[in-house]
Amino acid sequence: YRHVALLTLLPIEQAMGVEDTALTPEQYTEQREKFTHLYQAIARLPAMQREVLRLRYRNGLRFHDIASLLEKPEASVRKLCVRALRQLREIYDQIEGGSTDE
């Protein structure tokens, strides 16, 4: 929990709109493509996993707050988030063409 204060997280929508002047046009295009692939991967997750990730990373809620909202035990919400992130990585890698079998 200590490192959270050091990070400034932006929702993907805001990050896509922020233009980094240090990027070359090719790097900017590649970054936009990666954001698009991320959106596609998120869309392929089951609804509950998308919801947990949205509440956690977009809304910045803690696990116990998410558990209260969803009326689930906190441990279940934590496990759901871990599984969602793992599945998101797998889907994203497939979309990127770098399918990995772990």
Wavefront OBJ file of the C-alpha trace (Angstrom):
o trace
v 0.000 0.000 0.000
v 2.928 2.355 0.552
v 3.922 2.537 -3.103
v 0.426 3.529 -4.254
v 0.996 7.105 -3.113
v 4.012 7.357 -5.429
v 2.072 6.418 -8.558
v -0.188 8.669 -10.523
v -2.593 6.469 -12.449
v -4.485 7.860 -15.399
v -7.569 6.219 -16.835
v -6.829 4.786 -20.278
v -9.100 7.368 -21.892
v -7.004 10.204 -20.465
v -3.723 8.482 -21.239
v -4.746 8.105 -24.874
v -5.432 11.836 -25.073
v -2.099 12.860 -23.567
v 0.402 13.527 -26.295
v 3.992 12.839 -25.339
v 6.157 15.276 -27.256
v 9.181 13.022 -26.711
v 7.617 10.327 -28.903
v 8.396 10.058 -32.578
v 5.407 9.670 -34.913
v 6.180 5.947 -35.194
v 6.304 5.549 -31.407
v 3.070 7.508 -31.032
v 1.331 5.256 -33.578
v 2.656 2.159 -31.819
v 1.418 3.465 -28.464
v -2.058 4.130 -29.886
v -2.123 0.626 -31.348
v -1.226 -0.855 -27.957
v -4.040 1.117 -26.297
v -6.445 -0.208 -28.932
v -5.281 -3.772 -28.282
v -5.691 -3.235 -24.547
v -9.293 -2.046 -25.067
v -9.977 -5.117 -27.203
v -8.515 -7.412 -24.544
v -10.557 -5.780 -21.773
v -13.722 -6.143 -23.862
v -13.111 -9.898 -24.121
v -13.013 -10.389 -20.336
v -16.126 -11.658 -18.536
v -18.343 -8.860 -17.196
v -17.479 -9.441 -13.519
v -13.743 -9.317 -14.214
v -14.157 -6.101 -16.227
v -16.157 -4.608 -13.363
v -13.561 -5.488 -10.724
v -10.750 -4.031 -12.846
v -12.797 -0.893 -13.513
v -13.536 -0.372 -9.838
v -9.951 -1.063 -8.815
v -7.943 0.797 -11.463
v -10.304 3.355 -12.964
v -12.161 4.334 -9.806
v -9.206 3.687 -7.484
v -11.197 1.702 -4.920
v -9.562 -0.584 -2.394
v -10.406 -4.279 -2.285
v -12.556 -3.987 0.837
v -14.618 -1.216 -0.836
v -15.088 -3.315 -3.963
v -16.078 -6.298 -1.805
v -18.730 -4.178 -0.090
v -20.130 -2.936 -3.396
v -20.264 -6.406 -4.921
v -21.372 -8.044 -1.660
v -18.560 -10.594 -1.844
v -15.792 -11.530 0.580
v -12.643 -9.439 0.199
v -10.526 -12.543 -0.481
v -12.820 -13.456 -3.377
v -12.474 -9.988 -4.862
v -8.674 -10.141 -4.575
v -8.598 -13.538 -6.285
v -10.979 -12.322 -8.990
v -8.715 -9.351 -9.662
v -5.611 -11.551 -9.896
v -7.372 -13.901 -12.295
v -8.673 -10.989 -14.358
v -5.192 -9.504 -14.702
v -3.724 -12.886 -15.646
v -6.425 -13.476 -18.248
v -6.084 -9.907 -19.534
v -2.356 -10.506 -20.089
v -3.051 -13.728 -21.976
v -5.669 -12.123 -24.208
v -3.486 -9.053 -24.815
v -0.528 -11.243 -25.779
v -2.718 -13.169 -28.221
v -3.926 -9.927 -29.804
v -0.357 -8.619 -30.024
v 0.669 -11.835 -31.754
v 2.981 -12.889 -28.932
v 0.903 -15.763 -27.624
v 2.603 -17.290 -24.597
v 1.714 -20.581 -22.969
v 2.497 -20.377 -19.247
l 1 2 3 4 5 6 7 8 9 10 11 12 13 14 15 16 17 18 19 20 21 22 23 24 25 26 27 28 29 30 31 32 33 34 35 36 37 38 39 40 41 42 43 44 45 46 47 48 49 50 51 52 53 54 55 56 57 58 59 60 61 62 63 64 65 66 67 68 69 70 71 72 73 74 75 76 77 78 79 80 81 82 83 84 85 86 87 88 89 90 91 92 93 94 95 96 97 98 99 100 101 102
